[in-house]
C-alpha cells in the first residue's frame, strides 16, 4: 500500500508546541514507514521547510530542517511537471478544492497512493481508489 503524507503531518511531527498532534504524527509516520510505502512531492518538502524555518516562530533552525528534508527525500518523491499542474487545475474545479490541496491530491493520485494522509482534506473522502485519512481523528 502507498500512503501519500501531506505537509501538515510532517510539520506536526516536529512541533513540540502541539504535543498531542506531534505524538500522533510521529506514530503515524513511523507505523506507515514500517508497513507501507510513503510518498510525497517536492511541494510537501518546500512547504515543510518554509513552515518550519521561515515563520516568525521558527520550529526548526535551517540546518535541522535540511536534515529532515534529506530524510524525506529517501521516500517516494513524485516530481511535478506542466501536465501535473494542468491536472491539478482540473481537480480543483471538479472537486471544489483549494489550489494547494488540488496539487497535493494530483501528486497523490500520480504516486498511485491508496491513502492521502491529511488534516486539510475531508476525512473519508474518496477520489477513485484514493481515500483521505486524517491521522488526528481518534
N, C-alpha and C positions, 0 to 999 in steps of 0.2 A: 504494500500500500504506500502511496505517496501522499505526504502531508505538506502543503504549502503554508508556511508560517508567516503571517503578516507582521508588519513593523511593530505594532503595539505590544505584541507578545515579547519580542526581543528587548524592547525598551523596559518593560516591567521587570524583566529578568535581572536588570542591573539597577533598578530603582528602589533603594533602601527606604525611601520616603513612603512607599506603598508596600509595607511588609507582607500583607496577605496576598496581594497580587504578585509580588516578587516570588514568594514561595510557590504559588500556583504556576506561574510562568516557568520558573526553573524546573519544577517537577514535570510539567508538560513537555518541555523541550527534551529533557533527559529521557523520559519514558518514550517519546516519539523516536528519538535517535536510536534507542536500543531495539525498537521493534519495527520501525518503518524507515522509509527514505524521506529525508527532509528536503524540501525545495524552497527556493526564494528567488528574488530577482534583484538586479542592481538597484532598482528603485527602493527596495526594502533596505539594502545596505546604505544607500545615500540618506534616506530618511532617518535611519538609526544613528548614523554619525552626526547628522545635523541636530537631531533632537537631544542627543546626549552630550554634545560639546558646544553647541552654538547658541543655546538659550541663555537667558540671564542667570538662572540657577543651573549650572552645569552638573550633570550626573557623573560624568567621567572626564578625566583630562584626556587630551587628544591621543597621547601615547597608548593609554589603556584602551580607548575606543578603537584605535587602529588594530590592537591585538584581537579585540572582539571581531572586527571586520575580517581579519585573516582567518579566524576560526569559522566564521560564517561562509567564507569563500570555499571552504572544504566541502560544503554541502552541494546539492544540485542547484546551480545558479542558471536560470533561464534568461538568455540575453533578449534584449528588445531590438526592434527594428521598425522601419516605417510601416510595414504591414501590421505589426502588432499594435501600433498606435491607432491605425485605422480601425482594427477590430475592436479595440477598447472604446473608441468613439461610438461604434455601433452598439456595443454592450451598454454603454452609458444611456443611450437613447432608449434601447429596448427594455432595460430593467430599471430605469429611473434611479441610477446610482450617481454618486459624486464622481468627478473626473478621476480622482486619485484611487478610489475604490474600484472603478472600472479597469484601470491599469493593473491593479493587483489581481482582479478576477481574471482578466485576459491572460496574465502571466501564469496563474494557477491552472487555467484550462490548457495552456500551451505546455505546461510541465506534466500534463496528464495526471494531475493530482486527483485523489479521491476525496480529500478533505482540504478545506481552506480554514485554517485556524485564525480567527479574527474576532476582535471585540467590536469592530466597526460595521460589519455586515450582519444582518439578522440571523441569529442562531437558528439552525434547522433549515434555512432557505436552501433550495436546490437549484442548481444550474446544470441541467443534464445529469450526468453521474456525479458531479461535484456537489458536496454538501458542506455548508458552513457550520463550524463548530466553535463556540465561544468557550475557551478553557476556564473562564471565571464563573460560569454558571454551574452551581452545585448539582 
